[in-house]
Amino acid sequence: MNLDSYIESILFFKGSPLSISSLSKILGKREDEIVEALSFLEKRLEGGGLVLSRLEDKVSLGTAPKASGFIETLIKEDLNKDIGKAGLETLSIILYRGPVSRGEVDHIRGVNSSFILRNLLVRGLVEKEKGREDLRVALYKPTIKLLSYLGVDDIRKMPGYEEARKKIEDFESDKKEKEEK
């Protein structure tokens, strides 16, 4: 597989922008090689359903502008659907454990949560913020809109908030201990 194909795969998997330096580290290639491969990828994607979006030194995959009408229709359909069990699990983790990274949500749920998080973001129920310790990591937290839907003005007023946080902490500790054995 060519370098541009590896980059395409990584950007698709991540589902969020990555810096050129991050791609360089992940792939073990020089930044100038990454830049060259990105140019090739951009040309290869021309006329297709995906585009390579660039902002400063970050790149991501996005849908082609010509597909925006179809994408808009799909988003509206998604918004009209129930969020489902996986969505409720993820929202609960964010409400009672948040702010949390996607990796933490994945770890607690035991499965990849990228699609669910995107769905919750699109609905305006959660939002991203930069990590406190590592600015490259996005943390997810509930929005004011979500709290108002739930009828609370402060997240600590959620039913059983302290008890749930304690149970989540205990669960994480138990899981960590089992993994270390």
N, C-alpha and C positions, 0 to 999 in steps of 0.2 A: 504494500500500500504506500502511496506517496505521502509526503509530509502534509500537503494540503488536505488530504483525505483524513489523516489523523486529527488535524485541527478541526475539521468539520465535525467529526465524531465527538470530540471533546466538547465543542461548543453546543452541540445538540444535547449531549448528556447533561451538561451543567445547567443549561436553560437560563443562564444569566451571563452578563458580560465578564470577560476575563482580560487581564492585562497581557500585553505582549511578553513582559517579563515572566508572568505566571506560566504562559504557554511554553516559554523557553525552558523554564525549570522542569515542567511536567514532561516535556519531550526530550530534554537533554540536548537541545540545539541552541545555537547562537541566535541572538535577537534579530540579526540581519537575515538569517535563514528563515526565521518565522515571518518577518515582514515580506520577504520574497514569496513565500508559500501563501500568505494571505492575499497578495496581489493575484496570484494564480487562481486561488479559490474564488475570489471575487469575479474574475473573468469567467470561470467555469460556471458560476451560478447565474450569470446574465441570461435573461429570458426565461428563467425557471420560476418556481414558486417560492424560492428562498432568496434572501439577500444577505450580504455581509454588512452589518452596521458597524460603523467606527465612530467613536467619540473619544477624543484625546488619545490616550494609549490603550484604550479598551476596545474590544471587539465582541460582537455577538451575532448569532443568527436571528433573522427575523423573517416575517412573511413579506413577499413582494407587494408593493403598493397596488398592483393590478388586482390582487386577491382580496383587497380590503373589504369589499362588499360582502364576499362570502364569509370572511372571518367575522365581520360584524354580525351577520346572521347567526353564526355559530355561538358567538358570545351571548347574544340575546337568548338563544335556546338554553345555553348553560345556566344563565341567570334565572331562568324560569323553572329549572329542575331543582329537586330537593338536593341538599348537599350530601346526603347519604351518611352511612355509618362512619366511613373513613373521614369524611369532612367533620363530623361531630367529634370524633376522637382527636383529630388534629386541632380543632378549635378548643377543646377542653385542655389539651396540653398547653396551648398558647395562653389561654386564660389563667390557668392555675399554676403554670410553671414559667411562663414567659417573663421577659423576652427570651426567646430560644432560637438557636440556629436550625437550619434545615437538617443538619447532621444530627443534632440532638433529638429532633422530632422523629427522624428516621430510626435512630437508636431505640427510642422509647417504643415506637410502634412496631419496629422490626421489619419495616418495608420502606421502599422509596416513597417519599411524600411530595415530590416535586409538583406533580399534576394537581394534587389536592391544594397545596399552598398557592399555586397559580390561580386556581379557581376561587379560593378565599380572597386573594388579592383583588381579582377582577370584580368580585362582589362588594369590595370595600369593607370587608369584615376584619381583615388584618392589614397591617402595613409593615414595611421594612424600615429598619434603622441600622446604622453602621454599628458594628461590634465595639464594645468598650475597650477590650484588650487588643483585639486584632481588627483593624479597620477594614480589612479585606473580607471579613465574614459578615454577612447580613443576618440580623436578628429580626424575628417576627414578633409582633406584639398586637394586641387587640386595638381596634379603632374606637373612637368615641361613638361612631355610628353603631358598632356592635354593642357597646355598653348601653346605649339608649334603647336598642331593640330588646335588650335583656332587662331593661327597667332599673338599671343601677347607675349612680353617678360616680362611683368609686369602685374600682375592681376589688378592693378588699371587702366590699359589702356583698360580694357574690355569696350565695348560699354555701356554707361549709368551706369557705376559702382557705382558712388556716389549716383545717383538717385535711383538705385535699392536697395542699402544698406539702404537708408532712408525709402523706401517703406516697406522693410522687417521689419525694426525696428518699424515703425508705425503699421504694421499688428500685430506684436507680442504684442505691447502695447495694442491695441484694444482688442485682444483676451484675454489678461491677465485681463483687466478690466471687460470683459463680464463674465469670469470665477469667478471673485471675487464677482460678484453681486448675 
